[in-house]
Amino acid sequence: MKNVLILFFAVFISANAYALDLQQAKDQGLVGEANSGYVAVVTSTASNEVRQLVSSVNNHRKERYKKIAVSHGLTSSEVGHLAYQKAVDKTKPGNYYQNAAGRWIKK
């Protein structure tokens, strides 16, 4: 029984070590900065893990945008647009972002 528990925890810890973060997903060309100020999946064949990552990041951004919008008298959409401009400036070479027409561009 002890060996089973040790194996279980070893597998659990290993799985967490391999969990994808946002920058890794961007570096792999799976995720990019969308022109809305949120992140989006770049390919149609993204895994559930990537889709969950995008959802989690976007939920966090949505909450932040709401707070910023209220404190500055803007709409969340306006905050998202401003955030998009900053995100594109910070996008690393080789990572993707969307242009105004919605086309993915590799920086």
Contacts in CASP RR format, 6 or more apart in sequence:
PFRMAT RR
TARGET T0000
AUTHOR 0000-0000-0000
METHOD contacts of the structure
MODEL  1
MKNVLILFFAVFISANAYALDLQQAKDQGLVGEANSGYVAVVTSTASNEV
RQLVSSVNNHRKERYKKIAVSHGLTSSEVGHLAYQKAVDKTKPGNYYQNA
AGRWIKK
19 49 0 8 1.000
20 30 0 8 1.000
20 49 0 8 1.000
20 50 0 8 1.000
20 53 0 8 1.000
21 53 0 8 1.000
22 31 0 8 1.000
22 39 0 8 1.000
22 53 0 8 1.000
22 57 0 8 1.000
25 31 0 8 1.000
25 50 0 8 1.000
25 53 0 8 1.000
25 54 0 8 1.000
26 32 0 8 1.000
26 91 0 8 1.000
26 92 0 8 1.000
26 95 0 8 1.000
26 96 0 8 1.000
27 92 0 8 1.000
27 95 0 8 1.000
29 42 0 8 1.000
29 43 0 8 1.000
29 94 0 8 1.000
29 95 0 8 1.000
29 96 0 8 1.000
30 41 0 8 1.000
30 42 0 8 1.000
30 43 0 8 1.000
30 46 0 8 1.000
30 50 0 8 1.000
31 39 0 8 1.000
31 40 0 8 1.000
31 41 0 8 1.000
31 42 0 8 1.000
31 46 0 8 1.000
31 50 0 8 1.000
31 53 0 8 1.000
31 54 0 8 1.000
31 96 0 8 1.000
32 39 0 8 1.000
32 40 0 8 1.000
32 42 0 8 1.000
32 91 0 8 1.000
32 95 0 8 1.000
32 96 0 8 1.000
32 97 0 8 1.000
32 98 0 8 1.000
32 104 0 8 1.000
33 39 0 8 1.000
33 84 0 8 1.000
33 87 0 8 1.000
33 88 0 8 1.000
33 91 0 8 1.000
33 95 0 8 1.000
33 96 0 8 1.000
33 97 0 8 1.000
33 98 0 8 1.000
34 40 0 8 1.000
34 84 0 8 1.000
34 97 0 8 1.000
34 98 0 8 1.000
34 102 0 8 1.000
35 84 0 8 1.000
35 97 0 8 1.000
35 98 0 8 1.000
35 99 0 8 1.000
35 100 0 8 1.000
35 102 0 8 1.000
36 77 0 8 1.000
36 80 0 8 1.000
36 81 0 8 1.000
36 84 0 8 1.000
37 61 0 8 1.000
37 80 0 8 1.000
37 81 0 8 1.000
37 83 0 8 1.000
37 84 0 8 1.000
37 87 0 8 1.000
38 57 0 8 1.000
38 58 0 8 1.000
38 61 0 8 1.000
38 62 0 8 1.000
38 80 0 8 1.000
39 54 0 8 1.000
39 57 0 8 1.000
39 58 0 8 1.000
39 61 0 8 1.000
40 54 0 8 1.000
40 98 0 8 1.000
41 50 0 8 1.000
41 51 0 8 1.000
41 54 0 8 1.000
42 96 0 8 1.000
42 104 0 8 1.000
46 54 0 8 1.000
61 80 0 8 1.000
61 83 0 8 1.000
62 76 0 8 1.000
65 76 0 8 1.000
65 79 0 8 1.000
65 80 0 8 1.000
65 83 0 8 1.000
66 76 0 8 1.000
68 74 0 8 1.000
68 79 0 8 1.000
69 75 0 8 1.000
69 76 0 8 1.000
69 78 0 8 1.000
69 79 0 8 1.000
72 79 0 8 1.000
87 97 0 8 1.000
88 97 0 8 1.000
88 107 0 8 1.000
91 97 0 8 1.000
91 107 0 8 1.000
92 107 0 8 1.000
93 107 0 8 1.000
94 106 0 8 1.000
94 107 0 8 1.000
95 106 0 8 1.000
95 107 0 8 1.000
96 104 0 8 1.000
96 105 0 8 1.000
96 106 0 8 1.000
96 107 0 8 1.000
97 104 0 8 1.000
97 105 0 8 1.000
97 107 0 8 1.000
98 104 0 8 1.000
98 105 0 8 1.000
99 105 0 8 1.000
END
